[in-house]
């Protein structure tokens, strides 16, 4: 079973701070996705990364896929309260498997 | 509607009763997934339907859980003889699979099940 690990499990920061969350596995990913879930809603796709070493930017969010395609990171610059939520990574094998998530709280 | 629709949004039932949760996916999406999310936790895979292929039931936690997808569209997740540990949010997602697993999952808002 290709399990995904995410760290940290919880993160509480002040508005304006930077942060990085991680997703990793012992197995190689063909692709990896990041989703954000807000309370009472389903997860929403942020990005898909496919190529080892790939970096994608989405406004203040920077996603990186490890060279060996076994890990990924999400960096948020100048976090805002609207960034609060559960950040999930997911990989596709026979189906989509999600990591346990990082619960981010950005305090005003 | 344009998105994935799930019903009921909330269900409270007594231990031992059967419940049915419904998912109406985005029109044209051939893949449909059910996940379970316990309070504060990540998503636990339950079952996956892809077109006319046999469903991947590998995530169903016990034989009390079953799901069907009629006509390649609407899906129903049935939990028989509910237990308190079944309490969770049940999320449905649909997608159009792309090569290498790059297709996007579109989620409904979930059905919150509480077993008393």
Interface residues (C-beta under 8 A of the other chain):
Chain A: X6 X30 X31 X33 X35 X40 X41 X42 X43 X44 X45 X48 X50 X86 X88 X90 X91 X92 X93 X94 X95 X96 X97 X98 X99 X100 X101 X103
Chain B: X4 X33 X35 X40 X41 X42 X43 X45 X48 X56 X58 X91 X93 X100 X101 X102 X103 X104 X105 X107 X108 X109 X110
